[in-house]
Amino acid sequence: MLVDMNTTQNPQPSARIVSGTPLAGRIAVVTGASSGIGEATAVRFAELGAKVALMARRGDRLDLLEDRIRANGGTALALPTDVTDRAAVLAAADRVADELGQADLVFANAGVQLISGITDLATADWDAQIDLNIKGVMNTVQAFVPSLESAAASGRSADLIMTSSIAAVRILEGFQVYSATKAYVTQLTKLLRTELGGKRIRVATIEPGMVDTELPDHVTDPAASKLMADLIAQIDVLSPEDVAETVAFMTSVPKHVNLTEITILPTEQII
Ligand SMILES: NC(=O)c1ccc[n+]([C@@H]2O[C@H](COP(=O)([O-])OP(=O)(O)OC[C@H]3O[C@@H](n4cnc5c(N)ncnc54)[C@H](OP(=O)(O)O)[C@@H]3O)[C@@H](O)[C@H]2O)c1
């Protein structure tokens, strides 16, 4: 593997660590593929040879991404899906199997961050985060673990990678519910390994710090939204491509190697 610093697209160069087509023959599923980290990772998986199923709610964005991946010589399938809807995720999994093949790389990435004080009792925001960040992940696990199990049993690489956050372990004011949902994801990953590791399924988390995506746009509390926007303006935050390359690396190492938890922070981020 060669390091090739790509300086053509981004103001901050994003290191492209992985080269060649180490994901050739693999069938990937990315949730939250319509923007940010999921979109960048889907693009990178396809560049590295995987066929990629794209899941999120905004079908127009997924169609554009599918076209972009195809124009670049890759294979993608847009599957507009609300991952909080268990039946819809199961139906999407059937389409992946029918149209792409047996999924062996699942990136459970869709998530939402809604910051507020607990005494604000912003219960709709609590529910939205629990429904997506916890139940959406469980729906994804339910729908795709059987195919991961079959892939691994037939000797193929099998990956279940989930997007947690540094918020899972940091104590951040206003982040109570978000952080708790991400702590769930981080702990779930460790617990899933007790059962799936022995079946040769790699289960891992990526835990980013501040990444420049749409995530802060959904925050309903104006003060919290400003705090996040200010932080993005003050330091050189990560690009979605920085995270995508890390996830690509996690999936490209030999199948007996599991990079179980990777924390990725902007160098200047101190919390
Ligand atoms: N940005 C950061 O600083 C940061 C740091 C640590 C962790 N993370 C985590 O990274 C993950 C990706 O977030 P991002 O930063 O890339 O933000 P983003 O650009 O807002 O991406 C979130 C993705 O989730 C999708 N999504 C939202 N609700 C959904 C639903 N019900 N069903 C299916 N998909 C849904 C969105 O698409 P639709 O709206 O089209 O459904 C979008 O594609 C999240 O889990 C987030 O918690 C982000």
The ligand as an SDF file (V2000), in Angstrom:
LIG
                    3D

 48 52  0  0  0  0  0  0  0  0999 V2000
  -19.7750   15.1880   11.8510 N   0  0  0  0  0  0  0  0  0  0  0  0
  -19.1910   14.9240   13.0100 C   0  0  0  0  0  0  0  0  0  0  0  0
  -18.4950   15.7730   13.5960 O   0  0  0  0  0  0  0  0  0  0  0  0
  -19.3610   13.5680   13.6370 C   0  0  0  0  0  0  0  0  0  0  0  0
  -18.5490   13.2330   14.7310 C   0  0  0  0  0  0  0  0  0  0  0  0
  -18.7020   11.9920   15.3250 C   0  0  0  0  0  0  0  0  0  0  0  0
  -19.6420   11.0980   14.8550 C   0  0  0  0  0  0  0  0  0  0  0  0
  -20.4180   11.4470   13.7880 N   0  0  0  0  0  0  0  0  0  0  0  0
  -21.4100   10.4630   13.3180 C   0  0  0  0  0  0  0  0  0  0  0  0
  -21.1850   10.2430   11.9450 O   0  0  0  0  0  0  0  0  0  0  0  0
  -22.3690    9.6960   11.3700 C   0  0  0  0  0  0  0  0  0  0  0  0
  -22.6220   10.3790   10.0330 C   0  0  0  0  0  0  0  0  0  0  0  0
  -22.9210   11.7350   10.2640 O   0  0  0  0  0  0  0  0  0  0  0  0
  -22.3320   12.9160    9.3640 P   0  0  0  0  0  0  0  0  0  0  0  0
  -21.4430   13.7010   10.2340 O   0  0  0  0  0  0  0  0  0  0  0  0
  -21.8470   12.3930    8.0940 O   0  0  0  0  0  0  0  0  0  0  0  0
  -23.6500   13.8270    9.2010 O   0  0  0  0  0  0  0  0  0  0  0  0
  -24.7160   13.9780    8.0390 P   0  0  0  0  0  0  0  0  0  0  0  0
  -24.0650   14.5560    6.8310 O   0  0  0  0  0  0  0  0  0  0  0  0
  -25.8650   14.6930    8.6550 O   0  0  0  0  0  0  0  0  0  0  0  0
  -25.1210   12.4720    7.6940 O   0  0  0  0  0  0  0  0  0  0  0  0
  -26.1490   11.7820    8.3790 C   0  0  0  0  0  0  0  0  0  0  0  0
  -26.7050   10.7370    7.4340 C   0  0  0  0  0  0  0  0  0  0  0  0
  -27.6970    9.9620    8.1120 O   0  0  0  0  0  0  0  0  0  0  0  0
  -28.8330    9.8700    7.2520 C   0  0  0  0  0  0  0  0  0  0  0  0
  -30.0460    9.6740    8.0010 N   0  0  0  0  0  0  0  0  0  0  0  0
  -30.6270   10.5140    8.8900 C   0  0  0  0  0  0  0  0  0  0  0  0
  -31.7770    9.9870    9.3310 N   0  0  0  0  0  0  0  0  0  0  0  0
  -31.9240    8.7950    8.7040 C   0  0  0  0  0  0  0  0  0  0  0  0
  -32.9180    7.7890    8.7270 C   0  0  0  0  0  0  0  0  0  0  0  0
  -33.9990    7.8650    9.5230 N   0  0  0  0  0  0  0  0  0  0  0  0
  -32.7630    6.6930    7.9380 N   0  0  0  0  0  0  0  0  0  0  0  0
  -31.6800    6.5980    7.1230 C   0  0  0  0  0  0  0  0  0  0  0  0
  -30.6990    7.5080    7.0700 N   0  0  0  0  0  0  0  0  0  0  0  0
  -30.8320    8.5940    7.8570 C   0  0  0  0  0  0  0  0  0  0  0  0
  -28.8420   11.1830    6.4990 C   0  0  0  0  0  0  0  0  0  0  0  0
  -29.5480   11.0580    5.2820 O   0  0  0  0  0  0  0  0  0  0  0  0
  -31.0990   11.4260    5.0390 P   0  0  0  0  0  0  0  0  0  0  0  0
  -31.3670   12.7190    5.7240 O   0  0  0  0  0  0  0  0  0  0  0  0
  -31.1520   11.5090    3.5410 O   0  0  0  0  0  0  0  0  0  0  0  0
  -31.8750   10.2820    5.5730 O   0  0  0  0  0  0  0  0  0  0  0  0
  -27.3680   11.3520    6.2170 C   0  0  0  0  0  0  0  0  0  0  0  0
  -27.0090   10.6200    5.0670 O   0  0  0  0  0  0  0  0  0  0  0  0
  -23.4620    9.8880   12.4050 C   0  0  0  0  0  0  0  0  0  0  0  0
  -23.7000    8.6430   13.0540 O   0  0  0  0  0  0  0  0  0  0  0  0
  -22.8500   10.8690   13.3900 C   0  0  0  0  0  0  0  0  0  0  0  0
  -23.3900   10.7420   14.6810 O   0  0  0  0  0  0  0  0  0  0  0  0
  -20.2830   12.6480   13.1600 C   0  0  0  0  0  0  0  0  0  0  0  0
  1  2  1  0
  2  3  2  0
  2  4  1  0
  4  5  1  0
  4 48  2  0
  5  6  2  0
  6  7  1  0
  7  8  2  0
  8  9  1  0
  8 48  1  0
  9 10  1  0
  9 46  1  0
 10 11  1  0
 11 12  1  0
 11 44  1  0
 12 13  1  0
 13 14  1  0
 14 15  2  0
 14 16  1  0
 14 17  1  0
 17 18  1  0
 18 19  2  0
 18 20  1  0
 18 21  1  0
 21 22  1  0
 22 23  1  0
 23 24  1  0
 23 42  1  0
 24 25  1  0
 25 26  1  0
 25 36  1  0
 26 27  1  0
 26 35  1  0
 27 28  2  0
 28 29  1  0
 29 30  1  0
 29 35  2  0
 30 31  1  0
 30 32  2  0
 32 33  1  0
 33 34  2  0
 34 35  1  0
 36 37  1  0
 36 42  1  0
 37 38  1  0
 38 39  2  0
 38 40  1  0
 38 41  1  0
 42 43  1  0
 44 45  1  0
 44 46  1  0
 46 47  1  0
M  CHG  2   8   1  16  -1
M  END
$$$$
